[in-house]
């Protein structure tokens, strides 16, 4: 029983990596002045800056907005990663043992 579960671990990890890479999240700061897109694998995909909402000359403000937006998108990615990990663990367990995943919350 557990041999099969562990035997598929590497395959499941690869599937998880693909799944996380395909899930995108976005966060913003400064009422949309800075937007950051990432995937659930916590890779930053894009950063956009609205020049109408923030001065590119004010580097301190821009840096602060970037830090806030990046931290927010990483948090969102972390939540998505946890949800997908929970699903993977549930799918790996034999029927009737799905409740064990509650121990990892």
C-alpha positions as CSV (number, residue, x, y, z in Angstrom):
1,X,0.0,0.0,0.0
2,X,2.6,2.6,1.1
3,X,5.1,1.3,-1.5
4,X,2.8,2.3,-4.3
5,X,2.2,5.6,-2.7
6,X,5.9,6.3,-2.4
7,X,6.7,4.9,-5.8
8,X,4.5,7.6,-7.4
9,X,6.0,10.4,-5.3
10,X,8.5,11.6,-8.0
11,X,5.8,11.5,-10.7
12,X,3.4,13.4,-8.4
13,X,6.1,16.0,-7.6
14,X,6.6,16.6,-11.4
15,X,2.9,16.9,-11.9
16,X,2.7,19.3,-8.9
17,X,5.5,21.4,-10.4
18,X,3.6,21.7,-13.7
19,X,0.4,22.5,-12.0
20,X,1.9,25.2,-9.8
21,X,3.6,26.8,-12.8
22,X,0.3,27.0,-14.6
23,X,-1.6,28.8,-11.8
24,X,-1.2,32.6,-11.9
25,X,-1.9,35.1,-9.2
26,X,-1.7,38.9,-9.2
27,X,-1.3,41.5,-6.5
28,X,-1.0,45.3,-6.5
29,X,0.0,48.2,-4.4
30,X,-0.7,51.9,-4.5
31,X,-4.2,51.5,-5.9
32,X,-2.8,49.7,-8.9
33,X,0.3,51.8,-9.3
34,X,2.4,48.6,-9.2
35,X,1.1,45.2,-10.2
36,X,3.0,41.9,-9.9
37,X,2.1,38.6,-11.5
38,X,3.5,35.3,-10.3
39,X,2.7,31.7,-10.4
40,X,1.9,29.3,-7.6
41,X,5.5,28.0,-7.9
42,X,6.4,31.5,-6.5
43,X,8.1,32.7,-9.7
44,X,7.6,36.3,-10.6
45,X,6.2,36.5,-14.1
46,X,5.7,40.2,-14.7
47,X,5.8,43.5,-13.0
48,X,4.0,46.5,-14.4
49,X,4.2,50.1,-13.2
50,X,1.5,52.7,-14.0
51,X,3.4,55.9,-14.7
52,X,0.2,57.9,-14.2
53,X,-0.1,56.7,-10.6
54,X,3.5,56.8,-9.4
55,X,6.4,59.0,-10.2
56,X,9.4,57.1,-11.6
57,X,11.6,59.9,-10.1
58,X,10.5,59.0,-6.6
59,X,12.5,55.8,-6.3
60,X,11.8,55.4,-2.6
61,X,8.0,55.3,-3.1
62,X,8.4,53.0,-6.1
63,X,10.7,50.6,-4.1
64,X,8.1,50.6,-1.3
65,X,5.3,49.8,-3.7
66,X,7.3,47.0,-5.3
67,X,8.1,45.4,-1.9
68,X,4.4,45.5,-0.9
69,X,3.1,44.1,-4.2
70,X,5.8,41.4,-4.3
71,X,5.1,40.3,-0.8
72,X,1.4,40.2,-1.5
73,X,1.7,38.1,-4.6
74,X,4.1,35.7,-2.8
75,X,1.5,35.3,-0.1
76,X,-1.2,34.6,-2.7
77,X,1.1,32.1,-4.5
78,X,1.8,30.4,-1.1
79,X,-1.9,29.9,-0.5
80,X,-2.5,28.4,-4.0
81,X,0.6,26.1,-3.5
82,X,-0.8,24.9,-0.1
83,X,-4.2,24.2,-1.7
84,X,-2.7,22.2,-4.5
85,X,-0.4,20.3,-2.1
86,X,-3.4,19.4,0.0
87,X,-5.2,18.0,-3.1
88,X,-2.1,16.0,-4.1
89,X,-1.8,14.4,-0.7
90,X,-5.5,13.6,-0.6
91,X,-5.2,12.0,-4.0
92,X,-2.3,9.9,-2.9
93,X,-4.0,8.4,0.1
94,X,-6.0,5.2,-0.1
95,X,-9.8,5.4,-0.1
96,X,-11.1,6.1,3.4
97,X,-8.0,7.8,4.6
98,X,-8.6,11.2,3.1
99,X,-9.3,12.7,6.6
100,X,-5.6,12.3,7.5
101,X,-4.8,15.4,5.4
102,X,-6.5,17.5,8.1
103,X,-3.4,16.8,10.2
104,X,-1.3,18.9,7.9
105,X,-3.3,22.1,8.1
